[in-house]
Amino acid sequence: MHRRIIAPGALAAASLLLAIPASAASYSPGAQGIGDPYYPSYGNGGYDVSHYDLRLQYQPKTDELQGTATILAKTTQDLSSFDLDFLLDVSEVRVNGTKAAFTTSDQHELVVTPKTPLPKGTPITVVVRYSGVPSAKSAYGFTSWHRTPDGGVAANEPEAAWWWFPSNDHPTDKATYDVSVAVPDGTQALSNGTLQSTSSKLGWTRYNWRQNKPQATYLATLAVGRFDITTGTSDGGVPVVNAYSKDLGDTDGAARASVERTGELVDWLSGYFGPYPFSSAGGYVPNTTTGYALETQTRIYYSPRQFANGSNTSVVVHELAHQWYGDYVSVKGWKDIWINEGFARYAQWLWSEHEGEGTAQELADYVYASHPADDAFWTVKPGDPGPDEQFSSAVYDRGALAIQALRNEIGDDAFFAVLKGWPKSHAYGNASVADFQEYAEQVSGKPLSALFDTWLFQPSKPAAPAVRALVKTGTAVERPKSWKKIEATNEVHGH
């Protein structure tokens, strides 16, 4: 045995090294944004969330919300501090059971500094206690919290979570959810997924909702008010929960005549997109003044204005199509919005065809002919529209035109195989426009880069396909019967 002699100074230095992890120098704050060029400060770096447990109490009269959020995550780097996206007032933060320091930064950042740094790969439990009046909070000049005469609603895109729970607010960090909400007796609380239980005590009723499949933060919703709730099951076995504010007035009948067809439409869309991917379906129509609808996962938000001119199953088809294209498979970055909106619009075209109110090709011809070459419509690139044009009608209509062009290029057999196979190929994950092109090429066996570039990325009107002589010669194209209802959803996400 050979013994090494260590000098006293070296011994002291060795002791110091034992006290401080060798990798201490590598600990650094998580990024303030997740890296999306459209919204640089949205989301956060340094960790990945797997589950949100939200225990809330809401008073409709005052719009006061109290909550405890328990967030399960894992670090993705050696982490000295990290951010959560949040606006309400925080009273305490704990990380792995120990109190953590916290402060706010910029317009919507909660900065958390744990008592000890967190090595990469560490499972963490973050508990945030908070309270506030959501309607009193704004960021970047707007709010995503909607006050109603009998409560409040959280529903918006690309951000809504900040007003009711702390999160890593970007579609790439999907998680499961338990949402438990106590509200005064006689008031209901709605959220995503399935209602696990209810209980009443001392004038308050608690509703416990569970979303057991991965969900993007902007797809989480909370609605509190006085609702008429209907339940049922589709022929395909999907549980359906719909809700209508009791003060919808003249729009009540049209809203019900549309949203109550959810089960039928889920089954119909399953024929094109594959089995419905979640534990429940449904929608709710609160008494809000917004003009948009939103594909909040399993529990779609509809504004009453969607039904101001009568029933509109087309908007229900649009939002339900998102359950596959947008929710089941979510965008990798917000520039990939075409995968959500182009396909949801194309589903409306397929519904029009089903209803005998205009084929997908007739709608494509009409859209193409309706916009001359110098129309600004053609300057928007659906494959990367930019944040200012993310919800432009061109992303919807030119986006659907691109899908019809793909259908004409690869033929119906390959096209419908792509339509049904794509959601399953990226189930509960995220994907980009480039991923979709690669998948379509794989299924069809055809090179498609020129077609995708022409229809999604060039800021100009594509040449009319030779097979569409009617359009090419500039002859007037008759407006399909379904167009008015489809056009009514052009601003469906116009916030």
C-alpha positions as CSV (number, residue, x, y, z in Angstrom):
1,M,0.0,0.0,0.0
2,H,1.4,3.4,-1.0
3,R,0.3,6.3,1.3
4,R,0.2,9.8,-0.1
5,I,1.3,12.7,2.1
6,I,-0.9,15.9,1.8
7,A,0.4,19.2,3.0
8,P,-1.9,21.2,5.4
9,G,-2.6,23.9,2.8
10,A,-3.7,21.4,0.3
11,L,-5.8,19.7,2.9
12,A,-7.7,22.9,3.6
13,A,-8.2,23.4,-0.1
14,A,-9.5,19.9,-0.5
15,S,-12.0,20.5,2.4
16,L,-13.2,23.6,0.6
17,L,-13.7,21.6,-2.6
18,L,-15.7,19.0,-0.7
19,A,-18.0,21.8,0.7
20,I,-18.7,23.3,-2.8
21,P,-19.9,21.0,-5.6
22,A,-17.3,20.7,-8.3
23,S,-19.9,21.9,-10.9
24,A,-21.0,25.0,-8.8
25,A,-19.6,27.3,-11.5
26,S,-22.0,25.8,-14.0
27,Y,-25.1,26.8,-12.1
28,S,-26.9,29.7,-13.8
29,P,-30.4,31.2,-14.0
30,G,-32.9,29.6,-16.4
31,A,-33.6,31.7,-19.5
32,Q,-36.4,34.3,-19.1
33,G,-37.9,33.1,-22.4
34,I,-38.1,29.6,-24.0
35,G,-36.6,30.9,-27.2
36,D,-39.7,31.5,-29.5
37,P,-38.8,34.3,-31.9
38,Y,-42.4,35.5,-32.1
39,Y,-42.7,35.9,-28.3
40,P,-39.2,36.1,-26.9
41,S,-40.3,36.5,-23.2
42,Y,-42.9,33.7,-23.2
43,G,-42.1,30.5,-21.5
44,N,-38.9,29.9,-19.6
45,G,-35.7,27.9,-19.7
46,G,-34.1,25.5,-17.3
47,Y,-36.9,23.1,-16.5
48,D,-39.7,21.0,-17.9
49,V,-43.1,20.7,-16.3
50,S,-45.0,17.3,-16.1
51,H,-48.0,18.3,-13.9
52,Y,-49.9,21.2,-12.5
53,D,-52.1,20.8,-9.4
54,L,-54.2,24.0,-8.9
55,R,-56.3,24.4,-5.8
56,L,-58.3,27.6,-6.1
57,Q,-61.1,29.6,-4.5
58,Y,-62.9,32.3,-6.5
59,Q,-65.5,34.9,-5.4
60,P,-67.5,36.1,-8.5
61,K,-68.8,39.2,-6.8
62,T,-65.4,40.7,-6.3
63,D,-63.4,38.8,-8.9
64,E,-61.0,37.7,-6.1
65,L,-59.0,34.6,-6.8
66,Q,-56.9,32.7,-4.2
67,G,-54.7,29.8,-5.2
68,T,-52.0,27.3,-4.4
69,A,-50.3,25.9,-7.4
70,T,-48.1,22.8,-7.0
71,I,-45.9,22.3,-10.1
72,L,-44.0,19.0,-10.7
73,A,-41.0,19.5,-13.0
74,K,-37.5,18.4,-13.7
75,T,-34.5,20.6,-14.3
76,T,-32.9,20.6,-17.7
77,Q,-29.7,22.4,-16.6
78,D,-27.7,23.2,-13.5
79,L,-30.1,25.8,-12.2
80,S,-29.5,28.7,-9.7
81,S,-32.9,30.3,-10.3
82,F,-35.8,30.1,-12.7
83,D,-38.8,32.0,-13.9
84,L,-42.5,31.3,-14.0
85,D,-44.9,33.3,-16.1
86,F,-47.4,34.9,-13.8
87,L,-49.2,38.2,-12.9
88,L,-51.1,37.7,-9.6
89,D,-49.7,38.6,-6.1
90,V,-47.5,35.9,-4.6
91,S,-47.2,35.4,-0.8
92,E,-44.9,32.3,-0.7
93,V,-42.9,30.0,-2.9
94,R,-41.4,26.7,-1.8
95,V,-39.0,24.4,-3.8
96,N,-38.8,20.8,-2.7
97,G,-40.4,21.7,0.6
98,T,-38.1,24.6,1.5
99,K,-39.0,28.3,1.3
100,A,-37.5,30.0,-1.8
101,A,-36.8,33.7,-2.4
102,F,-38.8,35.3,-5.2
103,T,-39.3,38.6,-7.0
104,T,-41.0,39.9,-10.1
105,S,-39.3,41.0,-13.3
106,D,-40.5,42.7,-16.5
107,Q,-44.2,42.5,-17.2
108,H,-45.1,38.9,-16.4
109,E,-42.1,37.1,-14.8
110,L,-42.0,35.6,-11.3
111,V,-38.3,34.9,-10.6
112,V,-37.7,32.0,-8.1
113,T,-34.3,31.5,-6.3
114,P,-34.3,28.1,-4.4
115,K,-32.3,27.9,-1.1
116,T,-29.8,25.6,-2.8
117,P,-28.9,25.4,-6.5
118,L,-30.6,22.5,-8.4
119,P,-28.4,20.1,-10.4
120,K,-29.5,19.1,-13.9
121,G,-32.0,16.3,-13.9
122,T,-33.4,17.0,-10.5
123,P,-37.1,16.4,-9.9
124,I,-38.6,19.5,-8.3
125,T,-41.9,20.3,-6.6
126,V,-42.7,24.1,-6.7
127,V,-45.5,25.4,-4.5
128,V,-46.8,28.9,-5.1
129,R,-49.4,30.6,-2.9
130,Y,-51.1,33.6,-4.5
131,S,-54.1,35.8,-4.6
132,G,-55.4,38.8,-6.6
133,V,-58.1,40.2,-8.8
134,P,-57.4,38.9,-12.3
135,S,-59.4,41.6,-14.1
136,A,-57.2,44.2,-12.5
137,K,-54.0,42.8,-14.1
138,S,-52.7,43.5,-17.5
139,A,-49.5,42.9,-19.5
140,Y,-48.4,44.5,-22.7
141,G,-51.6,46.6,-22.7
142,F,-54.1,43.8,-22.6
143,T,-55.8,41.2,-20.4
144,S,-56.8,37.7,-21.1
145,W,-59.2,37.5,-18.2
146,H,-62.9,38.1,-19.1
147,R,-65.3,39.4,-16.5
148,T,-68.9,38.2,-16.9
149,P,-72.0,39.3,-15.0
150,D,-71.7,36.3,-12.8
151,G,-68.0,35.4,-12.7
152,G,-65.0,35.2,-14.9
153,V,-63.3,33.3,-17.7
154,A,-59.7,32.6,-18.7
155,A,-59.4,31.9,-22.4
156,N,-57.0,33.4,-24.9
157,E,-54.2,32.6,-27.3
158,P,-51.2,32.7,-27.2
159,E,-51.5,33.5,-23.5
160,A,-54.1,33.1,-20.8
161,A,-52.4,31.2,-17.9
162,W,-50.7,34.3,-16.4
163,W,-54.0,35.5,-15.0
164,W,-54.8,32.4,-13.0
165,F,-51.9,30.1,-12.5
166,P,-48.0,30.3,-12.6
167,S,-46.6,28.3,-15.5
168,N,-44.0,27.7,-18.2
169,D,-46.2,29.3,-20.8
170,H,-45.3,27.9,-24.1
171,P,-46.9,25.0,-26.1
172,T,-43.7,22.9,-26.1
173,D,-44.0,22.4,-22.3
174,K,-47.1,20.3,-22.1
175,A,-48.3,18.8,-18.9
176,T,-51.3,17.1,-17.2
177,Y,-53.6,19.0,-14.8
178,D,-55.7,18.7,-11.7
179,V,-57.8,21.8,-11.2
180,S,-59.9,22.1,-8.0
181,V,-62.0,25.2,-7.7
182,A,-64.2,26.3,-4.8
183,V,-67.0,28.8,-5.7
184,P,-70.1,30.0,-3.8
185,D,-73.1,27.5,-3.8
186,G,-75.2,28.0,-6.9
187,T,-72.2,28.9,-9.1
188,Q,-70.3,26.4,-11.2
189,A,-66.7,26.1,-12.1
190,L,-65.6,24.6,-15.4
191,S,-62.2,23.4,-16.6
192,N,-60.6,20.9,-18.9
193,G,-61.0,17.1,-19.0
194,T,-63.4,15.2,-16.7
195,L,-65.2,16.2,-13.5
196,Q,-63.8,13.9,-10.8
197,S,-66.0,15.0,-7.9
198,T,-67.8,17.8,-6.2
199,S,-68.3,18.6,-2.6
200,S,-70.1,21.4,-0.6
201,K,-69.2,22.9,2.7
202,L,-70.2,26.2,4.5
203,G,-71.7,27.8,1.5
204,W,-69.0,26.8,-1.0
205,T,-69.0,24.1,-3.6
206,R,-65.7,22.6,-4.8
207,Y,-65.3,21.2,-8.4
208,N,-62.4,18.9,-9.1
209,W,-61.4,18.6,-12.8
210,R,-58.7,16.4,-14.2
211,Q,-56.9,16.6,-17.6
212,N,-55.0,13.3,-17.8
213,K,-53.4,14.0,-21.2
214,P,-50.6,16.5,-22.0
215,Q,-52.0,20.0,-22.5
216,A,-50.4,23.2,-23.5
217,T,-50.8,26.1,-21.0
218,Y,-52.8,28.3,-23.4
219,L,-55.3,25.4,-23.8
220,A,-56.1,25.3,-20.1
221,T,-59.3,27.2,-19.2
222,L,-61.2,28.3,-16.2
223,A,-64.8,29.5,-16.3
224,V,-66.9,30.4,-13.2
225,G,-70.5,31.5,-13.4
226,R,-74.1,30.3,-13.4
227,F,-74.3,27.7,-16.2
228,D,-76.9,25.2,-17.5
229,I,-74.7,22.1,-18.0
230,T,-75.7,19.3,-20.3
231,T,-74.0,15.9,-20.5
232,G,-74.1,13.0,-22.9
233,T,-72.1,10.4,-24.8
234,S,-71.4,10.4,-28.6
235,D,-72.2,7.3,-30.6
236,G,-68.5,6.6,-30.6
237,G,-68.4,6.6,-26.8
238,V,-66.9,10.0,-26.1
239,P,-68.4,11.7,-23.0
240,V,-69.6,15.2,-23.8
241,V,-70.0,18.1,-21.4
242,N,-71.4,21.4,-22.6
243,A,-72.4,24.5,-20.6
244,Y,-74.3,27.7,-21.3
245,S,-74.5,30.9,-19.3
246,K,-78.0,31.3,-17.9
247,D,-78.1,34.9,-19.2
248,L,-77.3,34.4,-22.9
249,G,-80.5,36.0,-24.0
250,D,-81.4,35.9,-27.7
251,T,-78.2,33.8,-28.6
252,D,-79.1,31.0,-26.3
253,G,-81.1,28.9,-28.8
254,A,-78.5,29.3,-31.6
255,A,-75.7,28.5,-29.3
256,R,-77.3,25.3,-28.1
257,A,-78.4,24.3,-31.6
258,S,-74.7,24.4,-32.6
259,V,-72.7,23.2,-29.6
260,E,-75.1,20.4,-28.7
261,R,-74.0,18.7,-31.9
262,T,-70.5,18.3,-30.5
263,G,-70.8,14.5,-30.1
264,E,-72.0,14.0,-33.6
265,L,-69.2,16.2,-35.0
266,V,-66.5,14.5,-32.9
267,D,-67.5,11.2,-34.4
268,W,-67.6,12.6,-37.9
269,L,-64.2,14.2,-37.6
270,S,-62.8,10.9,-36.2
271,G,-63.5,9.5,-39.6
272,Y,-60.9,11.9,-41.1
273,F,-58.5,12.4,-38.2
274,G,-58.5,9.1,-36.3
275,P,-59.9,8.3,-32.9
276,Y,-60.7,11.2,-30.6
277,P,-57.6,11.6,-28.4
278,F,-59.0,12.8,-25.1
279,S,-61.2,11.7,-22.2
280,S,-64.1,14.0,-22.9
281,A,-65.3,16.6,-25.4
282,G,-67.5,19.7,-25.1
283,G,-67.8,23.4,-25.1
284,Y,-69.1,26.3,-23.1
285,V,-70.7,29.6,-24.0
286,P,-70.3,32.2,-21.3
287,N,-71.8,35.7,-21.4
288,T,-68.6,37.5,-22.6
289,T,-68.2,40.3,-25.1
290,T,-65.3,38.9,-27.0
291,G,-65.7,37.9,-30.7
292,Y,-63.5,34.8,-30.8
293,A,-63.7,31.1,-30.0
294,L,-60.8,29.0,-28.8
295,E,-59.9,25.3,-28.9
296,T,-59.3,25.0,-25.1
297,Q,-58.6,21.3,-24.8
298,T,-61.7,19.2,-24.4
299,R,-63.8,22.2,-23.2
300,I,-64.0,24.7,-26.1
301,Y,-64.6,28.4,-25.4
302,Y,-67.2,30.0,-27.6
303,S,-68.2,33.7,-27.6
304,P,-71.9,34.4,-27.8
305,R,-71.1,36.5,-30.9
306,Q,-70.3,33.3,-32.8
307,F,-74.1,32.6,-32.8
308,A,-75.4,36.2,-33.1
309,N,-76.7,35.4,-36.6
310,G,-78.1,32.0,-35.9
311,S,-76.7,28.5,-35.4
312,N,-73.3,27.8,-36.9
313,T,-72.0,24.2,-36.8
314,S,-69.1,25.3,-39.0
315,V,-67.4,27.1,-36.1
316,V,-67.9,24.0,-33.9
317,V,-66.2,21.9,-36.6
318,H,-63.4,24.4,-36.7
319,E,-62.7,24.2,-32.9
320,L,-63.2,20.5,-32.7
321,A,-60.7,19.9,-35.5
322,H,-58.2,21.7,-33.3
323,Q,-58.5,18.9,-30.8
324,W,-56.4,16.9,-33.2
325,Y,-54.6,19.7,-35.1
326,G,-53.3,22.0,-32.3
327,D,-54.1,20.2,-29.1
328,Y,-53.2,16.5,-29.7
329,V,-50.3,17.7,-31.8
330,S,-49.2,21.2,-30.8
331,V,-46.9,23.7,-32.5
332,K,-43.1,23.6,-31.9
333,G,-43.1,27.3,-32.3
334,W,-45.8,29.9,-32.9
335,K,-44.6,30.3,-36.5
336,D,-46.0,26.8,-37.1
337,I,-49.6,28.2,-36.6
338,W,-50.6,26.9,-40.1
339,I,-50.7,23.4,-38.8
340,N,-53.4,24.5,-36.4
341,E,-55.5,27.0,-38.4
342,G,-55.1,25.8,-42.0
343,F,-56.4,22.3,-41.0
344,A,-59.1,23.6,-38.8
345,R,-60.3,25.7,-41.7
346,Y,-60.0,22.8,-44.1
347,A,-62.2,20.7,-41.8
348,Q,-64.9,23.4,-42.3
349,W,-64.5,22.9,-46.1
350,L,-64.9,19.1,-45.6
351,W,-68.0,19.8,-43.5
352,S,-69.4,22.0,-46.3
353,E,-68.8,19.2,-48.7
354,H,-70.6,16.8,-46.3
355,E,-73.6,19.1,-46.0
356,G,-73.9,19.6,-49.8
357,E,-73.1,23.4,-49.5
358,G,-69.9,23.5,-51.6
359,T,-67.0,21.1,-52.2
360,A,-63.6,21.7,-50.8
361,Q,-62.4,22.4,-54.4
362,E,-65.3,24.8,-55.0
363,L,-64.3,26.7,-51.9
364,A,-60.7,26.7,-52.9
365,D,-61.6,28.1,-56.3
366,Y,-63.7,30.8,-54.7
367,V,-61.0,31.9,-52.2
368,Y,-58.4,31.9,-55.0
369,A,-60.6,34.0,-57.3
370,S,-61.7,36.4,-54.6
371,H,-58.2,37.8,-54.1
372,P,-56.5,39.5,-57.0
373,A,-52.7,39.3,-57.3
374,D,-52.1,42.7,-55.8
375,D,-54.2,41.9,-52.7
376,A,-52.3,42.1,-49.4
377,F,-53.8,38.7,-48.7
378,W,-51.0,37.1,-50.7
379,T,-48.2,38.9,-48.9
380,V,-49.0,36.8,-45.7
381,K,-47.0,33.6,-45.6
382,P,-49.0,31.0,-43.7
383,G,-45.9,28.9,-43.1
384,D,-44.3,31.7,-41.1
385,P,-46.7,34.7,-41.0
386,G,-45.0,36.7,-38.3
387,P,-46.5,37.6,-34.9
388,D,-48.5,40.5,-36.3
389,E,-50.2,38.3,-38.9
390,Q,-50.4,35.1,-36.9
391,F,-54.2,35.1,-36.9
392,S,-54.7,36.8,-40.3
393,S,-57.5,35.4,-42.5
394,A,-54.8,34.5,-44.9
395,V,-53.4,31.9,-42.5
396,Y,-56.8,30.3,-42.5
397,D,-57.9,30.7,-46.1
398,R,-54.6,30.6,-47.9
399,G,-53.6,27.9,-45.4
400,A,-56.6,25.8,-46.5
401,L,-55.8,26.5,-50.2
402,A,-52.4,25.0,-49.6
403,I,-54.0,21.9,-48.2
404,Q,-56.3,21.6,-51.2
405,A,-53.2,22.0,-53.4
406,L,-51.5,19.2,-51.5
407,R,-54.6,17.0,-52.0
408,N,-54.6,17.7,-55.8
409,E,-50.9,16.9,-56.0
410,I,-50.8,13.6,-54.1
411,G,-54.3,12.3,-54.7
412,D,-57.1,11.5,-52.4
413,D,-55.8,8.1,-51.1
414,A,-52.5,9.5,-50.0
415,F,-54.0,12.8,-48.8
416,F,-56.6,11.2,-46.5
417,A,-53.9,8.8,-45.2
418,V,-51.8,11.9,-44.3
419,L,-54.8,13.6,-42.7
420,K,-55.5,10.7,-40.4
421,G,-51.9,9.5,-39.8
422,W,-50.4,12.9,-38.9
423,P,-51.9,13.3,-35.5
424,K,-51.0,9.8,-34.4
425,S,-47.4,10.3,-35.7
426,H,-46.8,13.1,-33.1
427,A,-49.3,12.1,-30.5
428,Y,-49.5,14.4,-27.5
429,G,-46.3,16.1,-28.7
430,N,-45.2,19.0,-30.8
431,A,-44.4,19.4,-34.5
432,S,-43.4,22.0,-37.1
433,V,-44.4,22.8,-40.7
434,A,-41.2,21.1,-41.8
435,D,-42.1,18.0,-39.9
436,F,-45.5,17.9,-41.6
437,Q,-43.9,18.3,-45.1
438,E,-41.5,15.5,-44.3
439,Y,-44.4,13.3,-43.2
440,A,-46.5,14.1,-46.3
441,E,-43.5,13.2,-48.5
442,Q,-43.0,10.0,-46.7
443,V,-46.7,8.9,-47.1
444,S,-47.1,10.1,-50.6
445,G,-43.7,9.2,-52.0
446,K,-43.5,12.6,-53.7
447,P,-41.1,15.5,-53.3
448,L,-43.2,18.4,-52.0
449,S,-40.8,21.2,-51.2
450,A,-41.7,23.3,-54.3
451,L,-45.5,23.0,-53.5
452,F,-45.0,23.9,-49.8
453,D,-42.7,26.8,-50.7
454,T,-45.2,28.2,-53.3
455,W,-48.3,28.0,-51.2
456,L,-46.9,28.6,-47.7
457,F,-43.8,30.7,-48.0
458,Q,-43.9,33.0,-51.1
459,P,-45.4,36.5,-50.5
460,S,-47.3,36.4,-53.8
461,K,-50.3,34.8,-55.5
462,P,-49.4,31.3,-56.8
463,A,-50.1,30.6,-60.5
464,A,-53.5,28.8,-60.9
465,P,-53.1,25.1,-61.3
466,A,-53.6,24.0,-64.9
467,V,-56.3,21.6,-64.0
468,R,-58.5,24.5,-62.8
469,A,-59.2,26.1,-66.1
470,L,-62.2,28.0,-64.8
471,V,-60.1,29.9,-62.3
472,K,-57.1,30.3,-64.6
473,T,-59.2,32.1,-67.2
474,G,-60.5,34.5,-64.6
475,T,-64.2,33.5,-65.1
476,A,-66.4,34.5,-62.1
477,V,-66.7,31.8,-59.5
478,E,-70.0,31.3,-57.8
479,R,-69.9,31.7,-54.0
480,P,-70.5,28.4,-52.3
481,K,-73.5,28.3,-50.0
482,S,-71.4,27.5,-47.0
483,W,-69.1,30.5,-47.4
484,K,-71.0,33.0,-45.2
485,K,-70.8,30.7,-42.2
486,I,-67.2,29.9,-42.9
487,E,-66.4,33.6,-43.3
488,A,-68.0,34.3,-40.0
489,T,-65.1,32.4,-38.4
490,N,-62.4,34.4,-40.2
491,E,-61.9,36.4,-37.0
492,V,-62.5,33.4,-34.8
493,H,-59.1,33.9,-33.1
494,G,-58.8,37.6,-33.8
495,H,-58.0,38.9,-30.3
